[in-house]
């Protein structure tokens, strides 16, 4: 059987770590090593990992020399996988995988040696995700998969827990397989892998992702990350993967949505008499990574668009006014 390296990077994840570990140990594909990277947790995460490692020789508990930011910790963990492993599968400490996950994904990749990345449907709590991939095939050119993402017809890469990587491709990127200057670092890595390789997709729900208030992705939601991320990805890869007409149309749409989001923040800050400097620093940092910057004329239009969205059309305003008058007079 093909050996797979499964990696769980954990920091203070004691509440869900045991469920995550049990889901890995319950796999129908049993030829794997399991690295649990404890990033200097201050709760019982390290003890839980060590207890399972003592009972199962396939589990190795590792730890970086000092506490690392999330992406650096992922890169550290990936650099520790076995040289024998053919595939790498991450499972976040608060996520878990269905019993056939490793089997289905590695089997598809075994049958198609040019496939560098395998994905599948996932559950985010109770909501299915990663739809839009054509259902009549399992293997696609990587460029085709990236085009879906850029054009918004499908977002097949999910999260780090959703996909499986071919290990030799990951090793070529070590020690920084994941770029450390991008918020959606995993999707950026997928684009780099798939430009000249193939993409595999299992039409089955194989992973579960938990939504946690206060987690990194939740904290970043206040930064309007989705359209910022699409803009940055389009700027970096759009001209290479889309036709000029496709690029211009999609960039116009994404840019408009991004600046309207900026406009909403600007207006809210004025109403509440505050300034979210971290928000604007975040935007400038990630736009700057692809040589872009916040353009005042587009921000002004975004503010106008956001204001109109809040206030509504003239007919909406008239209706709201009349409704208010009726309430006052009755």
NORDAVEN-V749847 format. One line per field, one symbol per residue. psi: psi as a letter, one per 30 degrees, with the letter a starting at -180 (. if undefined). A space follows every 10 residues. Layout:
psi: ???
This chain:
psi: lkkkjkkjkk jhhfefeeee eeeefgkfjf ilkjkjjjhh kgageeeeee eeeffjffkk klklelkkle eeeeeeeefg lkffkflkjk jlfgllkleg eeeeeeeeee fiffkfkkal llkjcgjklg lfkkfflfkl keeeeeeeee fgfkiffbaf felkkkefee effkgiekkg gkeieeeeee eeefegalkk kkikjflkkk kjkfleeeef ffgheefeee eeeeeefefe flleeeeeee eeeeeeeefe eeeeeeeeee eghlkieeee eeeeeeeffg gllkkeeeee eeeeeeeeee elleeeeeee eeeeeeeef.
